[in-house]
Amino acid sequence: MGQGNARFEVFRDPTDSWVVWDCERDDFASLGTAALYGLAESHARTVCLFLNTTRGHRPRPMSPWLRPVDSAPPIPPSR
């Protein structure tokens, strides 16, 4: 079920159980060491809401080599 730009989504799998999907990683979401598939609908929706509230809106840190050029500190003039 699409939730706009949410990182985590819930959907029913072919076995009639429910999955929480991590759209950023394109894989099953996980909570601790537990992959979130094979769930009851109510549990999947609750966990999905929790994950989108706690993890879904944090911007990922940029690697130093991917930062825009204008954000680098200025190079001092040579003498």
Sequence and secondary structure as in RCSB ss.txt:
>XXXX:A:sequence
MGQGNARFEVFRDPTDSWVVWDCERDDFASLGTAALYGLAESHARTVCLFLNTTRGHRPRPMSPWLRPVDSAPPI
PPSR
>XXXX:A:secstr
   TT SEEEEE TTS EEEEETTTTEE EETTEE  SB HHHHHHHHHHHHHHTTT      GGGS GGGS   
    
